[in-house]
Amino acid sequence: MDTRTPRRRVSRAERERQILDAAVAVFGERGYQAASMDVVAERVGVTKPVLYAHFGSKDGLLLACIARARAELLEVTTTAAASADGPEEMLRRGTLAFFEYLERREPAWTLLYSESTVAGEALEGIRAQQTDFIAALLAVQAPDADPQRLAGWAQVIVGACERLALWRGRERTVTSEQATEYLMDLVWTGLAAAGGAAAQSSR
């Protein structure tokens, strides 16, 4: 009589989550080029054809990892901003959530920048997503500002956050809170002045 415990059937969504978790870990440890689908499959406990059935190719697996990170990043920054009281706190909390997310998911973040030949378009998608998100926050502070100006301000902030994040990767002593303060030191003073000027010009 076979007394072995039957293997639990895993849903497709759960299997894909397991594969993505393993892929991020393996890509982060070995680098995308050196990592193999065999190693990812072994880490998950499935055969290599299962990976191809879910994601089509190694590039497809990388892009799926990035797509998940993009969705997670939007969720955490949006949730953080929604809990704030006032536009300054919205920007502060959203920025802090951005840095904290990158800290928690550092392998995925590192992967994004080290594989720009494959992930370049996906990376631009994340930048565009964050730019739209920040432009919406800025519109609360300066509702009468020209939309193009808001988009320009948002581009500056996203670029600054990106550079701060890369710097933090090298300077391990810089906390998420410190990086947020450095950004706010420069950004909010200018935005507050711009918001006031816009209000004056609309009268």
C-alpha positions as CSV (number, residue, x, y, z in Angstrom):
1,M,0.0,0.0,0.0
2,D,1.4,3.4,-1.0
3,T,1.4,5.6,2.2
4,R,3.1,8.6,0.6
5,T,1.4,11.9,1.1
6,P,0.0,13.1,-2.3
7,R,1.6,16.2,-3.6
8,R,-0.6,19.3,-3.2
9,R,-1.8,20.6,-6.6
10,V,-0.6,24.1,-7.1
11,S,-2.7,26.7,-9.0
12,R,-1.2,28.4,-12.0
13,A,-1.0,31.7,-10.3
14,E,0.8,30.2,-7.3
15,R,3.2,28.3,-9.6
16,E,4.0,31.5,-11.5
17,R,4.6,33.3,-8.2
18,Q,7.0,30.6,-7.2
19,I,8.8,30.7,-10.5
20,L,9.2,34.5,-10.4
21,D,10.5,34.4,-6.8
22,A,13.1,31.8,-7.9
23,A,14.0,33.7,-11.1
24,V,14.6,36.9,-9.2
25,A,16.8,35.1,-6.7
26,V,18.8,33.2,-9.3
27,F,19.2,36.2,-11.7
28,G,20.3,38.3,-8.7
29,E,22.9,35.7,-7.6
30,R,24.4,34.8,-10.9
31,G,23.5,37.6,-13.3
32,Y,21.0,37.2,-16.1
33,Q,23.4,35.9,-18.7
34,A,25.0,33.3,-16.4
35,A,21.7,32.1,-15.0
36,S,20.1,29.1,-16.7
37,M,16.5,28.0,-16.9
38,D,17.6,24.7,-15.5
39,V,18.7,26.3,-12.3
40,V,15.5,28.3,-11.9
41,A,13.5,25.1,-12.5
42,E,15.5,23.2,-10.0
43,R,15.0,26.0,-7.4
44,V,11.2,25.8,-7.9
45,G,11.1,22.0,-8.1
46,V,9.7,21.7,-11.6
47,T,10.9,20.7,-15.0
48,K,12.3,23.2,-17.4
49,P,9.4,22.8,-19.9
50,V,7.1,24.1,-17.1
51,L,9.0,27.4,-17.2
52,Y,8.7,27.6,-20.9
53,A,5.0,26.8,-20.7
54,H,4.4,29.7,-18.4
55,F,6.8,32.4,-19.8
56,G,7.9,31.3,-23.2
57,S,11.6,32.1,-22.9
58,K,14.3,33.3,-20.6
59,D,13.7,36.9,-21.8
60,G,10.0,36.4,-21.2
61,L,10.8,35.3,-17.6
62,L,12.9,38.3,-17.0
63,L,10.2,40.7,-18.4
64,A,7.6,39.0,-16.2
65,C,9.8,39.6,-13.1
66,I,10.0,43.3,-14.1
67,A,6.3,43.5,-14.8
68,R,5.6,42.2,-11.3
69,A,8.0,44.6,-9.7
70,R,6.3,47.5,-11.6
71,A,2.9,46.5,-10.3
72,E,4.2,46.2,-6.8
73,L,6.0,49.5,-6.9
74,L,2.9,51.3,-8.0
75,E,0.8,49.6,-5.3
76,V,3.1,50.5,-2.5
77,T,3.7,54.1,-3.5
78,T,0.0,54.7,-4.2
79,T,-1.0,53.2,-0.9
80,A,1.6,55.3,1.0
81,A,0.5,58.5,-0.7
82,A,-3.2,57.8,-0.1
83,S,-2.6,57.6,3.7
84,A,-1.1,61.1,3.8
85,D,-2.6,64.4,4.9
86,G,-1.7,67.1,2.4
87,P,0.4,67.2,-0.8
88,E,3.8,67.5,1.0
89,E,3.2,64.5,3.1
90,M,1.8,62.6,0.0
91,L,5.1,63.2,-1.9
92,R,7.2,62.4,1.2
93,R,5.4,59.1,1.9
94,G,5.3,58.1,-1.7
95,T,9.1,58.7,-2.0
96,L,9.8,56.9,1.2
97,A,7.7,53.9,0.0
98,F,9.7,53.9,-3.2
99,F,13.1,53.7,-1.4
100,E,11.8,51.1,1.1
101,Y,10.4,49.0,-1.7
102,L,13.8,49.0,-3.6
103,E,15.5,48.1,-0.4
104,R,13.2,45.1,0.2
105,R,13.4,44.0,-3.4
106,E,17.0,44.8,-4.1
107,P,17.7,41.8,-6.4
108,A,14.9,42.8,-8.7
109,W,16.0,46.4,-8.8
110,T,19.7,45.4,-9.5
111,L,18.5,43.1,-12.2
112,L,16.5,45.9,-13.9
113,Y,19.6,48.0,-14.3
114,S,22.1,45.4,-15.1
115,E,20.1,43.9,-18.0
116,S,19.2,47.1,-19.9
117,T,19.6,45.5,-23.3
118,V,16.7,43.2,-22.5
119,A,14.8,45.3,-19.9
120,G,15.3,48.8,-21.4
121,E,11.7,49.2,-22.6
122,A,10.3,47.7,-19.4
123,L,12.5,50.1,-17.4
124,E,11.1,53.0,-19.4
125,G,7.7,51.8,-18.6
126,I,8.4,51.9,-14.9
127,R,9.8,55.4,-15.2
128,A,6.7,56.5,-17.1
129,Q,4.4,54.9,-14.5
130,Q,6.2,56.7,-11.7
131,T,6.3,60.0,-13.6
132,D,2.5,59.9,-14.1
133,F,2.0,59.1,-10.5
134,I,4.2,61.9,-9.2
135,A,2.7,64.4,-11.7
136,A,-0.7,63.6,-10.2
137,L,0.6,64.3,-6.7
138,L,2.1,67.6,-7.9
139,A,-1.1,68.7,-9.4
140,V,-2.6,68.7,-5.9
141,Q,0.1,71.2,-4.8
142,A,-0.1,73.3,-7.9
143,P,-3.5,72.8,-9.5
144,D,-3.2,75.8,-11.8
145,A,0.2,74.8,-13.2
146,D,0.6,73.9,-16.9
147,P,0.4,70.1,-17.3
148,Q,3.6,70.1,-19.3
149,R,5.3,71.9,-16.4
150,L,4.0,69.3,-14.0
151,A,5.3,66.5,-16.2
152,G,8.7,68.2,-16.3
153,W,8.8,68.5,-12.5
154,A,7.8,64.8,-12.3
155,Q,10.6,63.8,-14.7
156,V,13.1,65.7,-12.5
157,I,11.9,63.9,-9.3
158,V,11.9,60.5,-10.9
159,G,15.4,61.0,-12.2
160,A,16.6,62.2,-8.8
161,C,15.0,59.3,-7.0
162,E,16.7,56.9,-9.5
163,R,20.1,58.4,-8.9
164,L,19.6,58.4,-5.2
165,A,18.7,54.8,-5.3
166,L,21.8,53.9,-7.3
167,W,23.9,55.9,-4.9
168,R,22.4,54.2,-1.9
169,G,23.4,50.9,-3.5
170,R,27.0,51.9,-3.2
171,E,26.7,53.9,0.0
172,R,25.2,51.4,2.3
173,T,25.0,53.8,5.2
174,V,22.3,55.9,3.6
175,T,18.8,55.0,4.8
176,S,15.5,55.2,3.0
177,E,14.5,58.0,5.4
178,Q,17.7,60.0,4.7
179,A,17.3,59.6,0.9
180,T,13.7,60.9,1.2
181,E,14.8,63.9,3.3
182,Y,17.5,64.8,0.8
183,L,15.0,64.8,-2.0
184,M,12.4,66.8,-0.1
185,D,15.1,69.3,1.0
186,L,15.5,70.4,-2.6
187,V,12.2,69.5,-4.3
188,W,9.6,70.7,-1.8
189,T,11.0,74.2,-1.4
190,G,10.8,74.8,-5.1
191,L,7.4,73.2,-5.5
192,A,6.0,75.3,-2.6
193,A,7.3,78.4,-4.3
194,A,6.0,77.3,-7.7
195,G,2.6,76.5,-6.3
196,G,2.4,80.0,-4.7
197,A,3.5,81.7,-7.9
198,A,0.9,79.7,-9.9
199,A,-1.8,80.8,-7.4
200,Q,-0.8,84.4,-7.7
201,S,-0.8,84.4,-11.5
202,S,-4.3,82.9,-11.6
203,R,-5.8,85.8,-9.6
